[in-house]
Amino acid sequence: MVCEHLSALENEMLSRGIEETFRGSAWSKNCREWVYFRCRLDLPALRARFAFAPCVVDHTHRGTHDGSEAGFVCETCHDAIMGVHPDDAAKHPPYR
């Protein structure tokens, strides 16, 4: 499970049956528990609904050969919850 700064979002997504596609240290030793879901996260809507601590920041990465993603990263605990990149949104339902 991810840190307490992101756990409410993770628990809600899992309870709603959003498909998890990866869990683990995604990029480097600086990534502890990154969880990827098969959906597009509506970052502004989710930020408005969840009382994220200031250490939780928006993250968007448009990779060329190393994948693409968008979600939230906890800069304190190095955990993250990721969905698909907005450019790939047509293939995936938004999660608000």
C-alpha positions as CSV (number, residue, x, y, z in Angstrom):
1,M,0.0,0.0,0.0
2,V,1.1,3.6,-0.7
3,C,1.8,6.1,2.1
4,E,-0.9,7.8,4.2
5,H,-0.7,10.9,1.9
6,L,-2.1,8.9,-1.1
7,S,-3.9,5.9,0.6
8,A,-7.4,7.4,0.5
9,L,-7.2,7.7,-3.3
10,E,-5.7,4.2,-3.7
11,N,-8.3,2.6,-1.5
12,E,-11.1,4.2,-3.4
13,M,-9.8,3.2,-6.7
14,L,-9.2,-0.4,-5.7
15,S,-12.7,-0.6,-4.1
16,R,-14.2,0.6,-7.3
17,G,-12.5,-2.1,-9.3
18,I,-10.2,0.2,-11.3
19,E,-7.6,-2.2,-12.9
20,E,-4.2,-2.0,-11.4
21,T,-1.5,-2.5,-14.1
22,F,1.8,-2.2,-12.1
23,R,2.9,-1.9,-8.5
24,G,6.5,-1.4,-7.4
25,S,9.6,0.7,-7.8
26,A,9.0,2.1,-11.2
27,W,11.9,4.3,-12.2
28,S,14.7,4.4,-9.7
29,K,15.6,3.9,-6.0
30,N,13.9,7.2,-5.4
31,C,10.5,5.5,-6.2
32,R,9.2,3.4,-3.3
33,E,5.7,2.2,-4.2
34,W,4.3,3.5,-7.5
35,V,0.9,2.1,-8.4
36,Y,-0.4,2.4,-12.0
37,F,-4.1,2.1,-12.9
38,R,-5.7,1.7,-16.3
39,C,-7.6,5.0,-16.4
40,R,-6.9,8.7,-16.9
41,L,-6.8,10.5,-13.6
42,D,-8.6,13.9,-13.7
43,L,-6.0,15.6,-11.6
44,P,-7.9,18.9,-10.9
45,A,-11.1,17.0,-9.9
46,L,-9.3,14.5,-7.7
47,R,-7.3,17.3,-6.0
48,A,-10.5,19.1,-5.3
49,R,-12.1,16.0,-3.7
50,F,-9.1,14.7,-1.7
51,A,-7.3,16.7,1.0
52,F,-3.8,15.9,-0.2
53,A,-1.0,17.1,2.0
54,P,1.3,19.8,0.4
55,C,3.9,17.1,-0.3
56,V,1.6,15.5,-2.9
57,V,2.3,17.1,-6.3
58,D,0.9,16.6,-9.8
59,H,3.2,14.6,-12.1
60,T,2.9,14.3,-15.9
61,H,5.5,12.5,-18.0
62,R,5.3,12.1,-21.7
63,G,8.0,9.5,-22.5
64,T,9.3,8.7,-25.9
65,H,10.6,5.2,-25.1
66,D,10.1,4.8,-21.4
67,G,6.4,5.1,-21.0
68,S,4.0,8.0,-20.3
69,E,1.9,8.7,-17.2
70,A,0.0,11.3,-15.2
71,G,-0.9,11.2,-11.5
72,F,0.2,12.2,-8.1
73,V,3.6,11.8,-6.4
74,C,4.3,12.1,-2.6
75,E,7.6,14.0,-2.4
76,T,8.0,12.9,1.2
77,C,7.5,9.2,0.9
78,H,8.4,8.7,-2.8
79,D,5.1,6.9,-3.5
80,A,2.8,7.6,-6.4
81,I,-0.5,6.8,-8.0
82,M,-0.5,7.0,-11.8
83,G,-2.9,6.7,-14.6
84,V,-2.4,7.0,-18.4
85,H,-1.1,10.2,-19.9
86,P,-3.8,12.7,-21.0
87,D,-2.7,12.3,-24.7
88,D,-3.9,8.6,-24.4
89,A,-7.2,9.6,-22.8
90,A,-9.4,8.6,-25.7
91,K,-8.6,4.9,-24.9
92,H,-9.2,5.2,-21.2
93,P,-12.1,6.4,-19.0
94,P,-11.5,9.4,-16.8
95,Y,-11.4,8.8,-13.1
96,R,-12.7,11.7,-11.1
